[in-house]
Amino acid sequence: LPLEGTEPQTFIVICSTIPEDRWVDIDLGISAQSMSLKATEMGLNALCIGAFNAQMITTTLALPYPPLLILAIGKGIEQIQLTEIAAQESHAYYRNNNIHYVPKVKLEDLII
């Protein structure tokens, strides 16, 4: 969770006007990535939230379509550091001295 005082200032709820399928999911990923990259370019942080109560969000915001993803955008104070790990190592994120470490599997372990 974000540190106190660094909570996101904006939440973008992404919906689809058509039923979710493979192509909707591909477009969803492309649009979320594009918005995240633009936020980063502007000096902001972005986080995709996929674990939420869709019915509660739909009702609370009176959405005409079901939400697929929520993008949280804000100004964090932590530095984010990607760290390479082997495929069998822990994928858990961790923090140390205002650095948020994000483990990523080594490229050579991902390529078949």
JOCORCOR-V778357 format. One record per pair of residues at least 24 apart in sequence whose C-alpha atoms are under 10 Angstrom apart, sorted by the first residue. I is the first residue (numbers start at 1). J is the second residue. D is the distance in Angstrom with one decimal. If there is no record, write none. Layout:
I/J/D ; I/J/D
This chain:
2/76/7.9 ; 2/77/9.4 ; 2/78/9.3 ; 3/76/8.4 ; 3/77/8.4 ; 3/78/8.8 ; 3/98/9.8 ; 5/75/9.9 ; 5/76/9.0 ; 5/77/9.3 ; 6/74/7.5 ; 6/75/6.6 ; 6/76/5.5 ; 6/77/6.9 ; 6/78/9.2 ; 7/72/9.0 ; 7/73/8.8 ; 7/74/6.8 ; 7/75/8.0 ; 7/76/7.7 ; 8/44/9.7 ; 8/45/8.4 ; 8/46/8.4 ; 8/47/9.1 ; 8/71/9.6 ; 8/72/5.8 ; 8/73/5.2 ; 8/74/4.2 ; 8/75/7.0 ; 8/76/8.1 ; 9/72/7.7 ; 9/73/6.2 ; 9/74/5.1 ; 9/75/7.9 ; 10/46/9.5 ; 10/71/8.1 ; 10/72/5.8 ; 10/73/5.1 ; 10/74/6.4 ; 10/75/10.0 ; 11/46/9.5 ; 11/47/9.6 ; 11/48/9.8 ; 11/49/9.7 ; 11/70/6.5 ; 11/71/5.6 ; 11/72/4.5 ; 11/73/6.2 ; 11/74/8.9 ; 12/48/9.6 ; 12/69/8.3 ; 12/70/5.6 ; 12/71/5.0 ; 12/72/6.4 ; 12/73/8.0 ; 13/49/9.5 ; 13/57/8.9 ; 13/58/9.8 ; 13/61/9.6 ; 13/63/9.5 ; 13/66/9.5 ; 13/67/6.3 ; 13/68/7.7 ; 13/69/6.1 ; 13/70/4.5 ; 13/71/6.5 ; 13/72/8.8 ; 14/65/9.4 ; 14/66/8.6 ; 14/67/5.7 ; 14/68/5.8 ; 14/69/5.3 ; 14/70/6.0 ; 14/71/7.6 ; 15/58/9.8 ; 15/63/8.6 ; 15/64/8.9 ; 15/65/6.0 ; 15/66/5.7 ; 15/67/4.4 ; 15/68/5.4 ; 15/69/7.2 ; 15/70/8.9 ; 16/64/9.6 ; 16/65/6.4 ; 16/66/6.9 ; 16/67/7.2 ; 16/68/7.2 ; 16/69/9.9 ; 17/64/8.6 ; 17/65/6.2 ; 17/66/8.3 ; 17/67/9.9 ; 18/65/8.5 ; 18/66/9.6 ; 19/65/9.4 ; 19/66/9.1 ; 20/66/9.5 ; 20/68/8.3 ; 24/68/9.6 ; 25/68/8.7 ; 25/69/10.0 ; 28/68/8.0 ; 28/69/8.0 ; 29/69/9.4 ; 32/69/8.4 ; 32/70/8.9 ; 32/71/7.2 ; 33/71/9.8 ; 35/71/8.5 ; 35/73/9.4 ; 36/71/8.0 ; 36/72/9.1 ; 36/73/8.1 ; 39/73/7.2 ; 39/74/8.5 ; 39/75/9.5 ; 40/73/9.4 ; 40/74/9.8 ; 40/75/9.7 ; 42/75/9.9 ; 43/74/9.2 ; 43/75/7.4 ; 43/76/9.3 ; 44/73/6.8 ; 44/74/5.6 ; 44/75/4.9 ; 44/76/7.1 ; 44/77/9.9 ; 45/72/8.1 ; 45/73/5.7 ; 45/74/5.4 ; 45/75/5.7 ; 45/76/6.2 ; 45/77/9.4 ; 45/78/9.7 ; 45/80/9.6 ; 46/71/6.7 ; 46/72/5.6 ; 46/73/4.5 ; 46/74/6.7 ; 46/75/8.7 ; 46/76/9.2 ; 47/71/5.7 ; 47/72/5.2 ; 47/73/6.6 ; 47/74/9.0 ; 48/72/6.4 ; 48/73/9.0 ; 85/109/9.2 ; 86/110/9.5
